[in-house]
Amino acid sequence: MITIVIPLLFALCFGGLTFALLRAIREGLESYVEVYAEQAARQYEDLFLFIPAHRIVGLARTAAAVLFALFFLLFGEFGSAAGWVRGLVFASVAAVAALFAPGFILRVLRTRRARRFNLQLVDSLIAMSSALKAGFSVVQAFESVVKQGEPPISQEFGLFLQELRVGVKFEEALRRMEARVGSEDLILMNQAIEIARQTGGNLTEVFEKIASTIRERMRIEQRVRSLTAQGRLQGIVVGSVPVLLLLAMTMIDPNMMMLFFRSRAGLALLTLAALLEIGGALLIHKVMRIEV
């Protein structure tokens, strides 16, 4: 009787500790995901994409559940403990990546928006310089860009003017716009405005010189991108060949590839190949990225 009770007690204790640990991990992960989603929602609002936090959480969890099931069925195996562990590891990595995908998408959208903002800023500076020559004030010059411009610059300048109307200081409103956009060209413009307001400089000439500087820098950046296009293309081709070959072999002979995926040597080789792919991509990106 004692020989049966003791193992049962150990099993109950181990099961209870495992359940408590998994519950604590789940609650902590849910709390962290909710906080992360709220921060992402506020950052999306800076891009004028008003997505509720609960919608971001719902989409991330749905994608995580789908990828978890897909990767577990692809890499896992129900008949052995090693298959369960392997499937859970790959599925968990895919699920966590899906949960944090909104942050990656946010960075891509922010970069694209900042690039478009910089392109529009050149024409806006010329328009503001012309408005100042016509006798407009700085605030009226901003209003002319809002009326005639297109998003995203019209949205950012419009929000800047709204903050001025509700009592925010001029310098503080400029700082907030810098934080939202993240553009070095905008920082240069704001510094020129502040210096001119303090020392009484000629803003029309300053705006024209800034526009000329930004245009020349963009020309150099396009030249650099043209010269490094071949290297980037070579990196994309070389990096995509192993992945395409793996997919082709999986489609041609799935039984053989499933045995490869479920073997220790196959998983080790896949892990090594993935690390080499990531390292090569980072190295090529570092070499091909030239700051202007």
N, C-alpha and C positions, 0 to 999 in steps of 0.2 A: 504493500500500500504506500509506504514511504517513498519507494523508488518511483512511483507514478506521480505522487503529489509534488515532489521537489522539482522535477522537470516542468510540470504544469505551472508551478509558481514562477519559475525562471522565464517560461514562455510568456506568462501574463505580464510580468515586469518588463520584459524586453518589448512586448507589443505595446504596453502603455507608454513607455519612454519613446518608442518610435512614433506613436500617434501624436504625443505631445510635441515632439520635435517637428514633425511634418506640419502640424497645425500652426506652430509658432512661425515656421518658415513661410507658410502660405499667408498668414496674417501680415507678416512683415513685408512680404513681396507685394501684397495687395495695397498696403498703405503706401509703399514706395512708388508703386505704379500710379496711384491716384495723385500723389504729390507731383510726380514727374509729368503726368498728363495736365495738371493745372498749370505748371510752369510752361509746358509746351503750348497750351491754349493761349496764355498771355503773350508768348512770343509770336504766335501766329497772328494775334490781334495787332502786333506791331507791323505785320505785313498786310494788314487790312483783310485778313482771312479770319472771319469770326466763326470759329468752330468750337462748340461747347466741349468742356473737358470730359464729360461723360460719353460723348460721341467718340472722342479720341480713345478713351479707355475701351469702349465696346469694340471698335475696329481693331485695336491692337490685340485684345484678347481673342477675338475671332480668328485673326491671322495666326496668332500663336497656337491656338488649338488645332487649326488645320495643318500647320507645318509640323506640329508635334506628332499628330497621327500619321502624316505622310512619311516623315523621316523614321519613325519607329517601324512602320511597315517595310520601309526600304532597307534599313540597316539592322533591324532587330530580328529576333527569332524566338518563337514561343516555346520551343522544345527544350531549351537549355538555359541555365542561369547566366552563362556568358552572353547568350543572345539577348536576354532581357537587359543586362547591364549595358551592352553595346548600344542597343536601341534606345534606352533611356538617356544615355549620354548624348548621342547625336540629336535626339528629339529635343532634349532640354536646351542644347545650344541653339537650335533653330528657333525654339519658342522664345528664348530670351532675346535673340536678335530681332524677332518680330515685335516684341514688346517695346523695344527701344528704336524701332524703325522711324517713328514720328520725328525724333530728334535729327536723324540723318536727312530725312526729307526736308525738315526745316532749314538745315544748313544749305542744302542745294537751292531751295527757293530764295533764301536770303542772299546768296551769292549772285544768282541770276537777277534778282531785283536790284541789287547794288550796282551791277554792271549796266543795267538799263537806265538806272538813275544817273549814273555818270555820263552816259551818252546824251541824256536830255539836259544835263546841267550846263553843257557848253552853250547850247542855243538859249537856255534860260538866262545865262549871264549876259549874253549879248542883248537879249530883250530887256533885262533889267537895266543895263547900261543906257539903252535908248530911252527907257522910261525916265531915268534920272536926268538925262539931258533935256527931256521935255518938261522938267520941273516937278516931277513926282517925288514923293518921299520914299524912303526905303520900304516902309510898310506897303505903300501903294504899288511899288515895284513888285513886291511879292504877290500882291493881289492880282496884278496883270498876268503874272505867270500862272496863277491858279485858274483864272478865267480862260486863258488861251492854251494852257498846257494840257498834257495827257498824263495819266497815271504811269509811274508812281510819283513823279515829282509834284504833280498838282495835288495829290493826296497829302503828301508830306508838308508842302507849303501851306495847304489849307488847314491842316491840324495845327501847324505853327501859328497861324493867324487866329485860330479859335482860342488857343492858349493865351495869346496876348489879350484877347477880348475879355477873358474871365479873370484877368489880373496877374497872370504870370509875368515875371520880369523878362525883358527882351533877351538878355544873356542866358537866362535859365531855359527859355524856350528853344534857343539855338542849341544848347547842350543836350536837351532831350531829343531834338531832331537828329543830332549826331549819333546818339546812342541807338536810336531806332534804325537808322540807315546803315551806319558803319562804313562810311565812305571817306577816304582820305581827301578827295577833292572837295567834299562838303566842309570838312574841317578847315581846309585852306581858305575857302570862301568865308566861313564864319569868323576866322581870325582876322581876315582883311576887314570885315565889317566892324568888328569890335575895335580894331586899331583906328579905323577911320572915324568912328563915333567918338573915340577918346581924344584923338589928335586933330580931327578936322581935315583929313585927307580927301583927295578927289576919288570918290568911289567909282565914277564912270571909267576912268583910266585903269583903276585897279581891277575892275570886273573884266575889262577887255584883255588885260595882261594875263589874268588868271585863266580866262577862256582860251587864250592862245597857248598858255603853258599846258593846260589839260589836253588840248587838241594835239599838240606835239607829242605829249607822252603817249596818248592813244595811238598815234601813228607809229611810234617806236615799238609799242607793245604788239601791234599788228604785224610789224616787220619781224619781231622776235618769234611770234607764233608761226609765221610763215616759214622761218628758217628752221624751227624745231618741229614742224609738222611731220616730217619724215621719221624722225626719231620716235615721236609719240605713236605714229602708225605702226612702226616696227614693234614697239612694245605691246600694243594692243594685239597685233597678229600673233606674236610669239607667246603672249600670255593666254590667248584664246585657243590656240592649237591643242594643248593637252586636254582642256575641258571639252572641246568639240570631239576629239578622238575618244574620250571616255564615254560621251553620250552616244557616239556612233557605234562603238563596240557593245554598249549596253543594248541598243536597239537591234544589232545584228545577232548577238548571242547572249540573251539575258540570263540564261541558266549559268553559263560560265562566269559572267560578271557577278551574279549573286554569290557564287562560291568565293569569288575574289573579295567581295565586300565583307563576307562573313568570316574570313580567315584573319588571323592575327597579323600575318605577313602583309596581307592586302591592306588592312587598316593602317599598319605602320607606314606602308608606302604611300597611301593616300594622304596621311597626315604630313609626311615629309614633303610630298608634292605640293600640298596646300601652303605649307610654310615657305617653300621656295618660291611659289607663285606670288605670295604676299610680299616677301622680301624683294623679289625682282621688280614688282610693280612700284613699291615704295622707292627703290633705288632709281628707277627710270624717271619717276615723278620728280625726285629730288634733282636729278641731273638736268632734266628738260625744263624745270621751273626757274626762270631768270627774272629777278625782280628789277623793275625799271623805276 
